[in-house]
Amino acid sequence: MTERDILLKKIGTYKFAITDLNLFLNTHPNDTDTLMKVRAYEAEVAPLVKEYEERFGPLTKSDNTANTWSWVCDPWPWDKEGD
């Protein structure tokens, strides 16, 4: 795995956990422990996202503040050889 792949996997893991916990909070809105865990994960993933975007560009089109289409120029997963 490349450094980029490792960073994406870390970001994806945190984002999945945040989404899953937010779904739990939909049915348990008063669970302060879960809310604190969401906030902690959000704080942990923010520097990872910042690092990724500084090194490799925006993660999504909506993150693209340069207002260009450069975010689609990277190789897509099926364009990689050997994976």
N, C-alpha and C positions, 0 to 999 in steps of 0.2 A: 504494500500500500504506500502511496505517496503521502507527503505531509498534507497535501490538500485533501486527500481522501480521509485521512485520520481526523483532520479538523472538521470536515463535513460530518463524519460519523458522530463526533462528540456533540456538535451542534444539533444534529438530528435527534440524538438521544435525549438531550435536555428539552428540545421543543416537543418531542413526543410525551415526555413526562409532564410537562407543563399543560399540554392539551388534555391529557388523561385526567390530571388532577382538577383542571377546570371543569371537566365534565362531571366529576364526582361532586364538585362544589355546587353544581346545578341542583342536585338533590339533597345536599347537606350544606346549605348556605351559612350555617352558624359554626362550622368546623374551623376554628381559628388555627389549629395545628396544621391542617392541610393548606390553608391560606398562607401561613408563614412559610411552608415548604415551597409553595408556588413562588412566592417573592424571593426566596433564597435561590431557587433554580434560575429565575429570571436574572438575578444579579450575577450568577455564575456564567450564564450563557452570553450575556452582553459583551464582555471582553473577547470572547471567542468569536462572536459575530464581527466585532470591530476588527480583530486581527485578520479574519478571513477576507473581509471586504478591502482592507488595506493591501493585502498581499495578492488577492485573486480577483477582486471586483465584487460587484453587488450579488447578493444571493438571489434576489428576485428583481423583476423589472420595477416594482414599486420602490425598491431600495436604491434605484439608479438615479442619483441626483444630478448626474452629468447630462441627463436627457438625451442619451444616445442609445443605439441598439447594440452597443458593444457587449452587453451581457449575453447575447446569443452567439457570440463568436467563439466561445470556448468549445472544446470538443465535448460532444454529448456522450453519455455513458456507452452507447453502442458504437461510437467512433473509436474507442480505445482498443488497441490490439493487446492480446495476451491476458485479458481479464476473464 
